[in-house]
Amino acid sequence: MYKLIFVSIALLVTLGSYAQPPAGNADKGDFYGVKVKAKGAIPLAELVSQLEKEPSMPEAKISAKIVDVCPNKGCWLKLELPDGKQATVKMKDYGFFVPLAAKGKTVVIEGQAAIKTVSVKELRHFAEDAKKSQAEIDAITQPKTEVNILAKGIVVVD
C-alpha cells in the first residue's frame, strides 16, 4: 500500500514538473531549440509584407518583440505587430520551450512562416493556456486569420 502511494506521489510530482515553462532569465544570447544567429533577420513587419504577396515562407528569420509567453509550458509565443495585432509562434515538433522571462524581450526566430486561419478550437486552447476567464474563452466564436510561425530556433537579442 505504501509503495502504491509513494509511486503515485512520485508520478504526480514528475508530471507536474513537466507542465512548467523552463526556468531562466532569457538573457541576451540565450537560445532555445536550434542555435540561431541574429545576422540576416528581417523585422516582423517586413515578413508580414512579404506574406501578403506569398502567404507561405518555408524559411524565414525574423526579429520581433515577445508580448506573451504560454504560462503553462512556454510552448507558444505572441509577437507584437505594428498594427496592434499579434503573430503566433509555436515550437517545431513541440521540441523546446521558452521561459516566461522572455516576455518583453526582442528575439530572432528562425523557422517557417505563413498566414493561416486558426480554428475556434485552437484559439480557445490558446486562451485557456493564457488563463483567460471562461467568459473570454466562450466569446471566441469565429476563426481568425493571423501570421503563424513554426520556430526551429530562437535567440534573445535584447
C-alpha positions as CSV (number, residue, x, y, z in Angstrom):
1,M,0.0,0.0,0.0
2,Y,2.8,2.5,0.9
3,K,4.6,1.6,-2.3
4,L,1.5,2.5,-4.3
5,I,1.1,5.8,-2.5
6,F,4.8,6.6,-3.0
7,V,4.7,5.8,-6.7
8,S,1.5,7.8,-7.2
9,I,3.0,10.9,-5.4
10,A,6.3,10.5,-7.4
11,L,4.3,10.3,-10.7
12,L,2.3,13.4,-9.8
13,V,5.4,15.4,-8.9
14,T,7.1,14.3,-12.1
15,L,4.2,15.1,-14.3
16,G,3.7,18.5,-12.6
17,S,7.3,19.4,-13.3
18,Y,6.8,18.9,-17.0
19,A,3.9,21.3,-17.1
20,Q,6.1,24.3,-16.3
21,P,7.9,26.7,-18.6
22,P,11.7,26.3,-18.4
23,A,13.5,28.3,-15.7
24,G,15.8,31.1,-16.8
25,N,16.0,34.8,-17.3
26,A,16.1,34.8,-21.2
27,D,19.2,36.9,-21.2
28,K,20.8,38.3,-24.3
29,G,22.4,35.4,-26.2
30,D,20.3,32.6,-24.7
31,F,18.8,30.3,-27.3
32,Y,16.1,27.8,-27.4
33,G,15.8,25.0,-30.0
34,V,18.3,25.1,-32.8
35,K,21.1,27.7,-32.3
36,V,20.2,30.8,-34.3
37,K,22.4,33.6,-35.4
38,A,20.8,37.1,-35.4
39,K,22.5,38.2,-38.6
40,G,20.2,38.4,-41.6
41,A,17.0,38.7,-39.6
42,I,14.2,40.9,-41.0
43,P,11.7,42.9,-38.9
44,L,8.4,41.1,-38.3
45,A,6.6,44.0,-40.2
46,E,8.7,43.2,-43.3
47,L,7.8,39.5,-43.0
48,V,4.1,40.4,-42.9
49,S,4.5,42.5,-46.1
50,Q,6.2,39.5,-47.8
51,L,3.5,37.2,-46.6
52,E,0.8,39.4,-48.2
53,K,2.4,38.6,-51.6
54,E,3.3,35.0,-50.9
55,P,1.2,33.5,-48.0
56,S,3.9,31.0,-47.0
57,M,7.7,31.1,-46.5
58,P,9.4,27.8,-45.8
59,E,12.5,29.6,-44.4
60,A,12.3,32.9,-42.5
61,K,14.4,34.6,-40.0
62,I,12.7,37.5,-38.2
63,S,13.3,39.9,-35.4
64,A,10.4,40.7,-33.1
65,K,9.3,41.6,-29.6
66,I,7.6,39.0,-27.5
67,V,4.4,40.2,-25.9
68,D,3.2,37.0,-24.4
69,V,4.5,33.5,-23.5
70,C,2.4,30.5,-22.7
71,P,2.3,30.4,-18.9
72,N,1.7,26.6,-18.8
73,K,4.8,25.4,-20.6
74,G,6.3,28.2,-22.7
75,C,5.1,26.3,-25.7
76,W,3.9,29.3,-27.7
77,L,4.7,33.0,-28.0
78,K,2.8,36.0,-29.2
79,L,4.7,38.7,-31.1
80,E,3.9,42.4,-31.5
81,L,2.8,43.6,-34.9
82,P,2.8,47.3,-35.9
83,D,-1.0,47.4,-36.4
84,G,-1.7,46.2,-32.8
85,K,-2.4,42.6,-33.8
86,Q,-0.2,39.7,-32.8
87,A,1.6,36.9,-34.6
88,T,1.7,33.4,-33.0
89,V,4.8,31.3,-32.7
90,K,4.7,27.6,-32.0
91,M,7.8,25.4,-31.4
92,K,8.6,22.9,-34.1
93,D,7.7,19.3,-33.0
94,Y,6.9,20.7,-29.6
95,G,10.7,20.2,-29.2
96,F,11.6,23.1,-26.9
97,F,10.0,25.8,-24.7
98,V,10.7,29.4,-23.8
99,P,10.8,30.8,-20.2
100,L,8.2,33.3,-19.1
101,A,11.1,35.8,-18.6
102,A,11.2,36.1,-22.4
103,K,8.1,38.3,-22.3
104,G,9.1,41.8,-23.4
105,K,12.4,40.7,-24.9
106,T,13.4,41.1,-28.6
107,V,14.3,37.8,-30.2
108,V,15.3,36.4,-33.6
109,I,13.3,33.4,-34.7
110,E,14.2,31.1,-37.5
111,G,11.5,28.8,-39.0
112,Q,8.5,28.6,-41.3
113,A,6.1,31.5,-41.6
114,A,2.6,31.6,-43.1
115,I,-0.7,33.4,-42.9
116,K,-3.1,30.8,-41.6
117,T,-6.7,30.6,-40.4
118,V,-6.7,29.5,-36.8
119,S,-9.7,27.4,-35.7
120,V,-12.0,28.3,-32.9
121,K,-10.9,25.2,-31.0
122,E,-7.2,26.2,-31.2
123,L,-8.0,29.9,-30.3
124,R,-9.9,28.6,-27.3
125,H,-6.9,26.4,-26.4
126,F,-4.6,29.4,-26.5
127,A,-7.0,31.4,-24.3
128,E,-7.1,28.5,-21.8
129,D,-3.3,28.3,-21.8
130,A,-3.2,32.1,-21.2
131,K,-5.5,31.6,-18.2
132,K,-8.3,33.8,-19.7
133,S,-11.7,33.8,-18.0
134,Q,-14.3,31.4,-19.1
135,A,-16.4,34.3,-20.4
136,E,-13.4,35.4,-22.6
137,I,-13.0,31.8,-23.9
138,D,-16.7,31.4,-24.6
139,A,-16.6,34.7,-26.5
140,I,-14.3,33.1,-29.1
141,T,-16.8,32.0,-31.8
142,Q,-15.0,32.8,-35.1
143,P,-11.8,31.5,-36.6
144,K,-9.1,34.1,-37.1
145,T,-6.6,34.7,-39.8
146,E,-3.1,35.5,-38.5
147,V,0.6,35.3,-39.0
148,N,1.9,31.9,-37.8
149,I,5.5,31.0,-37.3
150,L,6.7,27.4,-36.7
151,A,10.1,28.1,-34.9
152,K,13.0,25.7,-35.1
153,G,15.2,28.1,-33.1
154,I,15.0,31.3,-31.1
155,V,17.8,33.6,-29.7
156,V,17.3,36.5,-27.4
157,V,18.9,39.6,-28.8
158,D,17.8,42.3,-26.4
